[in-house]
Amino acid sequence: MRVYLAAPLFSEGEREFNEKIKSRLTREGFSVFLPQVECNEDIFDCCIENLKKSDVVVGVFDGAQVDDGTAFECGYANSLGVPIVALRTDFRRVGEYTNAVNAMLEGSATMCKNLDDVVKVLKEIRGD
């Protein structure tokens, strides 16, 4: 099963976290597309092309707000009918609401609090 990993990639910490996720998912038998590794300067076209090929998107939803690029990738995947599994290890909430993230993102994804839960959901989607 082809997994597209949508995540912020602008700091060393973010890129290391993304690599950790990719490594774990690869060990679990998933083929993982990670834009920070596989795309060059033409990142938009590269990402769109690979979103169209993916069976599922794993989105990292950490931070006070979900990264703009991650939100776009997940919205695009949702428009294609690709399931979204969201990883949010951040315990902050959005404003006065009880949602962990924007309602449009949360409503389109299966929310997970840790990587073990992401793996469990992916295996269910795969039919394990």
C-alpha positions in Angstrom: 0.0 0.0 0.0 1.4 3.4 -1.0 1.4 6.0 1.8 1.9 9.7 1.1 3.4 11.4 4.2 2.1 15.0 4.4 4.1 16.9 7.0 5.9 20.1 7.7 9.5 19.9 6.5 11.1 23.3 7.2 13.1 22.6 10.4 15.6 19.9 11.2 13.3 18.6 13.9 10.4 18.3 11.5 12.5 16.5 8.9 13.9 14.1 11.5 10.4 13.4 12.8 9.2 12.7 9.3 12.1 10.3 8.7 11.2 8.5 12.0 7.6 8.1 10.7 8.7 6.9 7.3 11.1 4.4 8.9 8.4 2.9 11.1 5.9 2.6 8.3 8.4 1.1 6.0 9.2 -1.5 8.7 5.5 -2.3 8.9 5.5 -3.1 5.1 4.2 0.2 3.7 5.7 2.0 0.7 6.1 5.6 1.9 6.4 8.7 -0.3 8.1 11.5 1.6 8.3 14.8 -0.4 11.4 16.1 1.5 13.3 13.1 0.2 11.8 12.5 -3.2 10.9 16.0 -4.6 13.3 18.6 -5.9 12.6 22.2 -6.7 9.4 21.4 -8.5 7.8 20.3 -5.3 4.2 21.3 -6.2 4.0 19.1 -9.3 5.9 16.3 -7.7 3.5 16.3 -4.7 0.3 16.4 -6.9 1.6 13.6 -9.0 2.3 11.4 -6.0 -0.9 12.3 -4.2 -2.8 10.9 -7.2 -0.9 7.7 -6.9 -1.3 7.2 -3.2 -3.7 4.8 -1.5 -3.7 6.7 1.8 -2.3 9.9 3.2 -0.7 10.2 6.6 -0.8 13.8 7.7 1.2 15.2 10.6 -1.2 17.7 12.3 1.1 18.9 15.1 1.5 22.6 16.0 -0.8 25.4 17.0 -2.1 25.2 13.4 -1.7 22.5 10.9 1.1 23.4 8.4 -0.4 25.1 5.3 1.2 22.6 2.9 0.0 19.6 4.9 -3.5 21.1 5.0 -3.5 21.5 1.2 -2.2 18.0 0.6 -4.8 16.5 2.9 -7.6 18.6 1.3 -6.4 17.6 -2.2 -6.3 13.9 -1.2 -9.8 14.2 0.3 -11.1 15.6 -3.0 -9.7 12.5 -4.7 -11.3 10.2 -2.3 -8.0 9.1 -0.7 -8.4 8.3 3.0 -6.5 10.5 5.5 -4.9 9.3 8.7 -3.8 12.2 10.9 -1.1 12.0 13.5 -1.4 14.7 16.2 0.9 14.3 19.1 0.3 17.9 20.2 -2.2 18.2 23.0 -3.2 21.9 22.3 -6.7 22.7 21.3 -8.0 25.3 18.8 -9.4 28.4 20.5 -12.5 27.9 22.5 -13.4 24.8 20.5 -12.9 21.2 21.7 -11.5 20.1 18.3 -7.7 19.5 18.2 -7.5 21.1 14.8 -9.7 22.9 12.3 -13.0 21.1 11.9 -12.6 20.6 8.2 -9.4 18.8 8.7 -10.5 16.8 11.6 -13.8 15.8 9.8 -11.9 14.5 6.8 -9.4 12.4 8.7 -9.1 9.5 11.1 -7.3 11.2 14.1 -4.5 9.4 15.9 -2.5 10.5 19.0 0.6 8.3 18.4 2.4 6.4 15.7 1.2 3.0 17.0 -2.4 4.1 16.4 -1.5 5.3 12.9 0.0 1.9 12.1 -3.1 0.2 13.5 -5.4 2.3 11.3 -3.2 1.7 8.2 -3.2 -2.0 8.8 -7.0 -1.9 9.0 -7.2 0.0 5.7 -4.8 -2.5 4.1 -7.0 -5.3 5.4 -4.5 -6.9 7.9 
